[in-house]
Amino acid sequence: MATIDFPARLRALRQTFSSIEQVVDPAELRERVAELSVQAAAPNLWDDPDSAQALTSKLSHTQAELAKIERMGGRISDLAVLVEMGQEADDAETMAEAEVELAAVEADLADLEIRTLMSGEYDEREAVVTIRSGAGGVDAADFAEMLLRMYLRWAERHGYPTKVLDTSYAEEAGLKSVTFEVKAPYAYGTLSVEGGTHRLVRISPFDNQGRRQTSFAAVEVIPLIESTDRIDVPDQDIRIDVFRSSGPGGQSVNTTDSAVRITHLPTGIVVSMQDEKSQIQNRAAAMRVLQSRLLVLRRAEEDAKKRELAGDVKASWGDQMRSYVLHPYQMVKDLRTEYEVSSPSAVFDGDIDGFLAAGIRWRRRGERTS
């Protein structure tokens, strides 16, 4: 068995951790925690419950991020001490323990490094995700529901709060579309690499002849609008329709016209909300998502103009970005990064961190070469 070069591996760990500290800046995090703690201690904090919840959530996540950095620094120091003790005592058991911890620290540090690659203008934001069924009929609608479960389970694994904003059910099974929020810092930067067309290949459970079916679903990820964003939407630019919320099979789930559909007339963007309890809440949620989409549209137009001025007309994203194959073999493969696994069931159960990390690294490489 090859001997592990502990000194070299520890040097590499320290170098990587140092580069992470330069980007994350623990001192700045401590200042932010202190500022947020003062704001959270204000006696009138809960006069505005929504703002209070946003503030306490930001404080909690900032504290968690600082603790993660400080823990990693401690683990690297402890590992160096463990290696030194094992080598001085020529203790095989201690060195075996150090080998296990080295592998664990390297893996966790690689995950932490992903955070430093998210430096886009909106990467720190919470995310609004919309999934729409595409070609493939009832299988596509079922696939959209499978993707919803996948993302919600991923968020649950990480302790990220989620909130479903709008659900449009298909007639036979599954979803025509669904929109939900992931309420955690850097949710947009993390999930934005999921945007695009997802493809499922399997034996259709809806085909009585047991034939193989290919179906598609589109995923859209946008950053959540904040009060500091300047997106003006004149009243004359929107049309607001109200209707009754509906559930699976089209049955009504509300006896009042509480669901809201907002159409932005200049762009044709349509946003529907029905999962809140009142029309006022649904209208506010719909306006927030509309403003988020308009923010992304404005940014895309600015980027397109920059590419035009620079003479760069190549597209950076293809439509089809990932394939989920359940038959005749088992595989999930990202077509941009070439990252793949042979356990679709684990992926659909929320184990997508490998795909996210590969996508973030792939995106960053593209940014550096563009």
C-alpha positions, 0 to 999 in steps of 0.5 A: 500500500502506498505511503501517504505524504501527510506533510504535502497533503496538509500543506495543500489543505492549508493553502486551499483553506487560506484561499477560502478565508481570503474570499469569505473573510471570517473577520467580516463575517464576525462583524456581520454577525454582530450587526445582525445580532444588534438588529435582532435584539431590537424591541420592535423587531416583530412589529413587521413579522416578514422583515423579522423572519428574514433578519433572523434567518440571515443571522442564523445562516451567517452564524452557521457560515462563520462556524463552518469556517472556524470549525474547518480551521480547527480540524486542520490544526487538530489533524496536523497535531494527530499526524505529529503524535502518530509519527513521533510515537510510530503508532499505526493506529493513530496514523490510520485514524489520521488517514481517515480524518485526512480524507474527510477534511479534504472532502469537506474542504472541497465542499466549502471551496464551492462557496468561494466560486459563487461571486456573481451579482445575485449569487447570495440571494434566495432562489425562486425555482419553476419547473414546467413539464415539456414534451412527453405527455403524462410522463413529462408531468410525472417527471416534473413532480419527480424533480420537485420532490428531488429539489425539496428533498435536497433542501431538506437535507441541508435544512433550507426552508422552502415554500411552494408558491404555485402549483398547476396539476396535470389532469391524469398525474403529475404537474404542469408547472410548480414554483417554489422558493428556497429561503437560504443565502446563496440558494440562487448561486447554488441552484442556478446551474440547474436551469435548463432542460432535463430529460428522463428515459424510462419504461413508462408506468402509464403505458400499458404496453410497457414501452420506453418513453423519453420525456422532458421538463424545464427548470428555471431558477431566478434570484428572489427580489429584494427591497433594494432592487429598483424594478418599477412595474407601472400599473398600466403594464400589467393585467391582473386576473383572479380565479379559484385555486385548483387541486389535482384533477382540476377540483376546486380547493377554495371557495373564493377567488383567491388565486392571482394571475399577473400578466406583464404586457410589454414582455408577455411574462405570466406569473400565477400564485394560488398557494397563499391563503388570501388574494392579497398574499397571492398578489404580493407573492406574484408581484415579487416573482414577476419583479425577480423575472424582470430583474433577470431579463434586464440582466440578460439584456445587459449581458447580451449587449456586452457580448454584442459589443465584444463580438462574442455571439456563442451561447454559454448554455445548451437547452438539454443539460442533464439526462436521467436514464432508468432503462435500459441502464441506470445513470444520471449524467450532466451533459455540460460537465460530464459528471455522472452517477449510476444511482438515479434513485439517490439523485431523485431522493435529493442527492444532487450536491455532486452535480451542483458542485460540478456545475458551479466549477464548470460555470466558473471555468466558462466565466474565466475563459469568456 
